[in-house]
Amino acid sequence: MPHDSALQTMQASLTGLEQKQTSTAEFCQIWRAQQALLADLPPRFGVILEDLLSRLEAGSLFTEESCSFSQSDLHANLSMWLEKAKERVQQN
């Protein structure tokens, strides 16, 4: 696949985020930097990703889980986004 490296980088950073080895700012920077992958996906992928990253950044301002910005829910949604992106890339 042409985007294997980007997808692996994104997966590794998600794992790092979940294990608190990667900061939210670093994680968001890594994911936003995958412009070639994002360009090859339908536009809605970029819209959804930016929404998730924005909520993750806003939620990181709280020290506890906020009902509006559950970190575990956001991590699960980012994982789902990544799986859908992998499927879409494999189809092309």
N, C-alpha and C positions, 0 to 999 in steps of 0.2 A: 504494500500500500504506500502511496506517495506521502502520506502524513503520519507514518508510524512514529517517527521521532517526536512530533508535536503531541500526539496522543499519549505516548509514554511519559513525556515531560509533564503533561497535565495530570495524568494518573498519579505519578510520583509526588507532585505537589499537593494533590488532594489528600493522599495518604499522610504526607507531612503535616498538613493543616489539621487533619483529624487527630494526629498524635501530638499536636502542639509543638512540632519541630519547625514549622513554617509559619511565619506571621501572616495575618490576613492581608496586610499591604503587599508583602512579597508574593503571596498566592495570587492576588488579583493582578498584579503586574505580570506574572508568568502567563496567566490565562489570556490577558488582553494582548500579549505580545505574539500570540499565535495567529497572526494576520493571514497567512497563506491558507491555513485550514479554514478560518472563518470566511474567507473569500470564496472557497469552494463549497460551502454549505449554503442552503437557502437562507435568505435574509432573516427569516423568523428565528433562526438559531442565534444570530447575533443579538437580536432584540431580547430574547429570553435570557441569554447569557448575561447581558448587561444588567438586566433587572435583578438577576440572582446575585451578581457581584455587588451591585449597589446595596442590596439588602444585607449582604454579608458584611460589607464595610460599615453600614449604619448599625447593624447589630453588634459589631465588635466594640462599639463605644460603651456598651453596657457590660457590667461585670457579672451579671447573672442572666439567666435565660429570660428573655422578654417574650411575652405571648405573641407579639407581632414579628419578632425576629428570632425564632428558635434556631440556634446554631446547628443542632442535629438535623432538623428538617431541611435547612439550607444545604448542609453537606449531602444529604440524601438526594435532594433535587439536583445538585451539581453532578453527583454520580450518575443519576439518570440521564442528565443532559449529555454527559460524556459517552454513555452507552449508546444513546441515540445518534450522536455524532459519528461514532465508530461504525454503526450500522449503515448510516447514510454514505459514508466514505467508501465502504465496501461495496455498496450498490453501484457506485460510479466506475 
